Amino acid sequence: MSEAATPKKEKKDKKRKSEAAEITPVAPPAESASAEALEMQVDGEKALKKAKKEKKEKRKSVGGAAGEGGEDGEGGDEKKSEFHVPLDAISPIASPLANKKLSKKLFRTVKRSSKLRQLRRGVKEVVKALRKGDQGLLLLASNITPVDVVSHLPLMAEEAKGVEYCWVLSKEELGAASGTKRATSVVLISSIQQKRTPKEGGKPAPSAEDIAEWKSGLDECLAEVKKLDFSAGIKY
């Protein structure tokens, strides 16, 4: 091959390399790809946190009305969430049944009693307290099924001394008032004050003002329950 052909061959090789360079895609740097992925991950986490926050605020606005208001749930917004119970869910033996006005007083007293540890909650605990001679106010939920779970308690209250009873509409509302998220079938507000010695580092003993306020509310509820007509049937 002649020397004149060599530069021509080199020129063709350069042309082929330039064409190959134009066709072959250039991969982006690894650093820019990882930075973009990191940015997308951060944006996703922010969006998730924002969604959780909005969901939490929505729950508070809809279902948090029961804990709003004053120290014992009094005052505050009047448009509180209510528990609706259909008429066919009310037990036929739920008599006397407290009306809405009396129910508010009863639930307020239940809240105070729970804070002062004067509340017996649940069938087993209430039966045990009644057998020991505890006195006070027995509240039963009218929408309990089967009703046999609590049907013996009114008779126990009638046989006991110093115990009044009535029915309230909703087991869910009774549970909320007694400080639990679960529905509650029955509670006993004990009128016999329990003497408790505060433990070191624990909650302080209730003040005389708190006890007097609770006692006054309980006496008022007992007086109104005694006036209820047991033969009138269900009226709500």
Secondary structure, DSSP 8 states (H G I E B T S, - for coil): --TTHHHHHHHHHHHHHHHHHHHS-----HHHHHHHHHHHHHHHHHHHHHHHHHHHHHHHHHHGGGG-SSTTS-SS-S--------GGGS-TT--SB--HHHHHHHHHHHHHHHHTT-EEESHHHHHHHHHTT--EEEEEETT-SSGGGTTTHHHHHHHSSSEEEEEES-HHHHHHHTT-SS--SEEEEE-S-------TTS-----HHHHHHHHHHHHHHHHHHHTS-TTS----
